[in-house]
Amino acid sequence: MRKQAGVSPGSLRSGALRPGCIRLGVLTAAALLAITAAAGCGAASNKAPKASAPATSPGTAEGSKEDGPAKPAPGLPAALTAQRLDWATCPPPSAAQGGGDAPGRSWQCVTMKAPLDYHKPDRETIDVALIRKKATGPRRKQIGSLVFNFGGPGESGIALLPESAENYAELSTRYDLVSFDPRGVGNTATVTCGDESEQDPTRYAAACHRHSGKVLPHVGTSNTARDMDLMRRLLGEDKLHYFGFSYGTELGGIYAHLFPKSVGRAVFDAAIDPTENQLQAALSQAKSFQLAFDHFAGYCADTYDDCPTGNNPKQAIKRVGELLDRLKRKPATTHTGENLGPELAVRGIANALYDGEDGWDFLMDALAGVRDQGTGNDLLDSAYDLVSENAPSRAEAPRRATPSATPTGNSVAAHTAITCADSDQRLDPLDIDHRLPEFKRASPLFGEQSAQPLYDCMHWPVDGERTTPDVSANGAAPILVIGNTGDPATPYPGSKHMAEELGKDVGVHLTVEGEGHTTYGYYDCVTRTVNAYLLDGKIPRSGTRCS
């Protein structure tokens, strides 16, 4: 197969790891295809001394400039507000964090005590796992700490920040790079649910309650936001400087709502839509994945004289549908010995779409391999988010391995627990079944699987906190909100809604005319704009567009 003359593929852009994970969708729910996750233990156990202060959430007192406790937070006992963070060289990530090698001597780790229940802050505590890399530039030019959340929910910041740190080399000259394991994730109040391959939502919910019942009521996003404010104080910061991706934008928005006066320079990349409930978000995501696939199909038709998806997006749906039917009758063989069936194939296609234009040539080759040779090597590697030895162009590309694309550590259990702790929607399975035709109309390819996460919370043992997150943050510093018109996982309109919901003079919207999930490090105009804000405080005009 050859490319048509005069047409070149999308250019590669600088960057190492593409962060950003999705709250809902075809890739993260255990109901789609759970990968067994080895999980550690992180249940609440320690007691905090009793305090006379009322049991309220942390306040907004300013902090000192050095590491150490700031002014006491109203409602929290001195044992928490006066604790010191004794940083030490990081060990290798735990099984719950995804495993792997120690990040190196330049990285430091510590645990921070936080209340298990912010309504009872003088009782049990949890250990919140933190990681940092100190700023490399002259001390007189350093700004403070920049806290990252890479999305999910369910992804370990302890594991992901070192992997992606080269993306933030310029920022690291003036900021300490900091991340953490949110509640329920990795080594922080670890949620475990036993057999992660369990497909029945009722049995899965019961297993989660059996293994992690103590922490399930307390792993919601609002509590993680409160942890971040305690973290800010103990880092010695007057303001929280923050960089959130995908679900991390929801966490950042909730933080801004709870602590508007404590917001520093903040960036939300691949912003979620805070106006949509769980059902609406799943349907919107089905549409955005379909749109991304249609863009790929158009590129494939224009670029290759024998494109496996045909001459236009409509023909592409038909051809891929026929391919999936073929895989259902006879799964494709692979180099691992695992057969590639239709669910894995769809997952592999979706993972490639996360990469935007950088994944399009790879996806063409992967689909052609199934069509022409009956082998599913590349699609299987994509389904498990691996770099295929049969796709050197992909191996040479900047890695955009979206963490949520393939669950690691305890991310499947954590994703479900956090989602169900946040959302109060408990949909009847018959109602979901009734809506499946609507999902299939939204996306013939991804619709049915996009609806699967809606079953996860049906019998969850803990009530959800709200229908949609409140991110109104009047009085906060400007927050840069980025939306990509071709983002498959967090649909572009959601970023505009996020900027609007943050409030006038708070949400500053930047539109990226491109493809793929998240933008920083992949579009020069985004990287320049973000760095100008985080490093120099220069905020663009809301409504600015770049490509």
NUNUDREN-798594 format. One record per residue (C-alpha): residue in three letters; x, y negated, z negated. Coordinates in steps of 0.05 Angstrom, whole numbers, plus 5000, padded with zeros to 4 digits. Example, Ala and Ser with C-alpha at 12.3 -4.5 7.8 and 13.67 -1.06 7.14 Angstrom:
ALA524650904844
SER527350214857
END
This chain:
MET500050005000
ARG502849325018
LYS500948605001
GLN498148185056
ALA503147685084
GLY503346995054
VAL499947164988
SER503847194923
PRO501647464856
GLY500647034795
SER507246754769
LEU510247004704
ARG510546504648
SER515246464588
GLY513246834525
ALA514247474486
LEU507947744454
ARG500947494472
PRO497347424406
GLY490047354394
CYS484947894379
ILE477547934384
ARG472247984331
LEU467348344376
GLY468148754438
VAL469949344478
LEU476749444448
THR476549394373
ALA470449764347
ALA471250454318
ALA464850644355
LEU468450584422
LEU474750984413
ALA478050974344
ILE485351164340
THR487251504275
ALA490250974230
ALA495051164174
ALA493050724116
GLY496450534051
CYS493650313985
GLY492249593964
ALA486349603918
ALA485449073865
SER488449273799
ASN491748713760
LYS488448293708
ALA489247533705
PRO489047173638
LYS482446853621
ALA481846113633
SER476945593606
ALA475945263674
PRO469345403710
ALA469145953761
THR469145553826
SER473145583890
PRO479945243893
GLY479944493898
THR484244033939
ALA489643763893
GLU496143563928
GLY502343983921
SER509743863912
LYS514943863968
GLU518844473944
ASP516845203940
GLY512945303876
PRO506245143845
ALA502644493860
LYS497744163814
PRO492944663782
ALA486944843826
PRO480244723791
GLY476945383774
LEU483145823778
PRO487046043717
ALA494145803706
ALA496746513717
LEU494946413790
THR496245673801
ALA502945693764
GLN505746323796
ARG512246253835
LEU513546603900
ASP519947003893
TRP521747133965
ALA526147733982
THR528648094045
CYS522848454078
PRO522249214078
PRO519749584140
PRO512249494153
SER508050004116
ALA503550514151
ALA497650054137
GLN501249494172
GLY502749924232
GLY509750184214
GLY516250024249
ASP523049744232
ALA524649204181
PRO524448524215
GLY531548324196
ARG535247914145
SER532447244168
TRP525447464146
GLN523047414074
CYS516947744042
VAL513147643978
THR506347803946
MET501747263920
LYS496547393866
ALA489447183884
PRO482647323852
LEU479047933876
ASP472647543866
TYR473046783869
HIS466646743828
LYS470447103772
PRO477546833782
ASP479947023712
ARG478747763723
GLU481848253772
THR486848023823
ILE489548273889
ASP496448223920
VAL496547813984
ALA502548004027
LEU506347414058
ILE512247354105
ARG516446754127
LYS522446534166
LYS525645894142
ALA526345304189
THR532845294227
GLY533644544239
PRO536443984196
ARG532743934130
ARG531343194139
LYS527143354201
GLN523343934172
ILE515743864165
GLY513844444120
SER510445114130
LEU506445314191
VAL501545884175
PHE499546364231
ASN493646834239
PHE493847264301
GLY486547474304
GLY482748114300
PRO480148124248
GLY484548684224
GLU491548504248
SER497548474201
GLY501147804203
ILE507048144168
ALA507948594228
LEU506148104283
LEU509747464266
PRO516747754273
GLU514748094339
SER512347434369
ALA517146954336
GLU521046804400
ASN514746464426
TYR515445954370
ALA522845814373
GLU521845064382
LEU516845034326
SER521545424280
THR526744864282
ARG522244424239
TYR517344914207
ASP517945514162
LEU514046034201
VAL509246384154
SER504046924162
PHE500347424118
ASP495948024115
PRO488747774106
ARG484148124056
GLY482748834076
VAL488648854124
GLY495449194118
ASN498049124047
THR492848624022
ALA486948963987
THR487549514039
VAL480949784066
THR481150524082
CYS475550944109
GLY478451644113
ASP477751954182
GLU478251374232
SER475851824289
GLU468951884256
GLN464051624308
ASP457551634268
PRO456550934238
THR452651194178
ARG457951694157
TYR463451194171
ALA460150674127
ALA459351174071
ALA466651384076
CYS468850654073
HIS464650544011
ARG467451173980
HIS474750993993
SER474450223987
GLY467950043952
LYS471349573902
VAL474249113955
LEU468849134009
PRO464648563979
HIS470748103978
VAL474248174045
GLY470047664083
THR473247084120
SER471146554070
ASN475146904015
THR481246954061
ALA480446204073
ARG480646093998
ASP486946523995
MET490046064046
ASP488745454003
LEU492045783944
MET497645983990
ARG498345254012
ARG499145033940
LEU504245563923
LEU508245393986
GLY508544683959
GLU504644364015
ASP500043764011
LYS496643984075
LEU495744654110
HIS499044654179
TYR495845224216
PHE496145604282
GLY490346084294
PHE488946534353
SER482146824372
TYR478847064307
GLY484146644273
THR480446034299
GLU474246254260
LEU478546334198
GLY481545644211
GLY474645334222
ILE471945614157
TYR478145364120
ALA477044674150
HIS469744694127
LEU471644894056
PHE477744444049
PRO477243874100
LYS481843414062
SER487243944061
VAL487544044136
GLY494243844166
ARG496243954238
ALA492044534263
VAL491444884330
PHE485945384351
ASP487945784413
ALA482446204447
ALA477145934401
ILE471046344383
ASP463946074388
PRO461445904318
THR454345794343
GLU453246524364
ASN451147094319
GLN454047794327
LEU449048004380
GLN449847374421
ALA457347404417
ALA457548124442
LEU453147954501
SER457347334518
GLN463647754515
ALA460748274563
LYS459647704613
SER466647424604
PHE470048094614
GLN465948194677
LEU467947494701
ALA475247654689
PHE474548314727
ASP471147944785
HIS477047464787
PHE481748054791
ALA477648384846
GLY477747744887
TYR485347704879
CYS486148434897
ALA481948364960
ASP485847744982
THR492648034966
TYR492548774986
ASP490449075053
ASP487849705019
CYS485349444953
PRO482250004911
THR476549544890
GLY474649364962
ASN473548694995
ASN469548314944
PRO467248334871
LYS460548654888
GLN463949214925
ALA468849274867
ILE463249454819
LYS460850004865
ARG467750294876
VAL469850284803
GLY463150584785
GLU464351154833
LEU471351244804
LEU468551284733
ASP463251794756
ARG468952204785
LEU472852164720
LYS466652394682
ARG466153014726
LYS473653134727
PRO478252724681
ALA484852514712
THR491352844689
THR496752424656
HIS504052484637
THR502252564563
GLY497753164574
GLU491652764552
ASN486352724605
LEU483652044626
GLY476052014623
PRO471451424638
GLU471651114568
LEU479251094567
ALA479350834639
VAL474750254622
ARG478950104561
GLY485250104604
ILE482049624654
ALA479849154598
ASN486749154566
ALA489948954632
LEU485048374637
TYR487748094572
ASP494247964609
GLY490947514660
GLU494447454727
ASP500547814699
GLY496348444693
TRP492948424760
ASP498348774802
PHE499149294748
LEU491549414747
MET491449484823
ASP496850014819
ALA493350364762
LEU486750414798
ALA490150624863
GLY493751184824
VAL487151474802
ARG484051394870
ASP489751664912
GLN493552154868
GLY488252334817
THR493052144761
GLY491451664705
ASN498451504678
ASP498150754683
LEU490950684660
LEU492351134600
ASP498450714582
SER494250094588
ALA488750394545
TYR493950514491
ASP497349854508
LEU504050154529
VAL508949914582
SER508750454635
GLU515250714662
ASN511650754728
ALA510250014729
PRO516949644728
SER513848974746
ARG509649014683
ALA515649224642
GLU519348604666
ALA513648144650
PRO512947754585
ARG509448224537
ARG502248024526
ALA500448634486
THR494248364451
PRO494548684383
SER487148844380
ALA487449204446
THR490149814412
PRO488749894337
THR494749984292
GLY495450104217
ASN488750034183
SER486049534234
VAL479949944254
ALA477449994183
ALA479349274167
HIS475949014230
THR469349354212
ALA469649154139
ILE471048424152
THR465948374208
CYS460548684165
ALA462348264104
ASP461647644147
SER455447784190
ASP448647874158
GLN445848194221
ARG443648914208
LEU440649114274
ASP436049704283
PRO439050224330
LEU432650244370
ASP433149494381
ILE440349564404
ASP438250124451
HIS432749694478
ARG437749144494
LEU442749594530
PRO439749424599
GLU441048694585
PHE448348854569
LYS448949264633
ARG446048694674
ALA451148234642
SER456748714659
PRO455749354698
LEU462749554679
PHE463549324607
GLY456449204583
GLU454749854549
GLN461349894511
SER460849154492
ALA454449334454
GLN457449904415
PRO460249484357
LEU453149264341
TYR451849954311
ASP457649894262
CYS454149484208
MET447349834209
HIS448350204143
TRP454049804114
PRO453949824038
VAL455349074030
ASP450948494051
GLY453748014102
GLU455047294082
ARG451846904139
THR449146924210
THR454046444240
PRO460146104208
ASP459645384185
VAL465845024212
SER463444304203
ALA469443934175
ASN467843194171
GLY473842814145
ALA479043324167
ALA485043144209
PRO484343264284
ILE484344004304
LEU486644194374
VAL481744704403
ILE483945084466
GLY479445464514
ASN481545844576
THR476345874632
GLY478346584650
ASP479046864580
PRO475647554577
ALA475347624502
THR473346934476
PRO468846624529
TYR470745914548
PRO464145574528
GLY465545784456
SER471545334452
LYS467344734470
HIS462244924417
MET467845004366
ALA470444304380
GLU463344024374
GLU461744394310
LEU468144164276
GLY465443464282
LYS466642794315
ASP473942584313
VAL475843274286
GLY475243764344
VAL479643574403
HIS478144024463
LEU483444244513
THR481144624575
VAL485945114609
GLU484245314680
GLY487246004679
GLU486546744663
GLY487947184603
HIS486847164528
THR490546604492
THR494746084526
TYR500645844484
GLY507246084514
TYR503946254580
TYR501945574606
ASP507345034603
CYS502244474596
VAL499244824535
THR505944954503
ARG508044234513
THR501543964486
VAL501444404425
ASN508744274409
ALA507643524416
TYR502043554365
LEU505144034315
LEU512043714319
ASP510542984331
GLY503242894314
LYS501342694385
ILE494242934399
PRO491442924470
ARG484842614489
SER479043094480
GLY476843364547
THR483943414575
ARG484843964627
CYS491144334646
SER493044944688
END
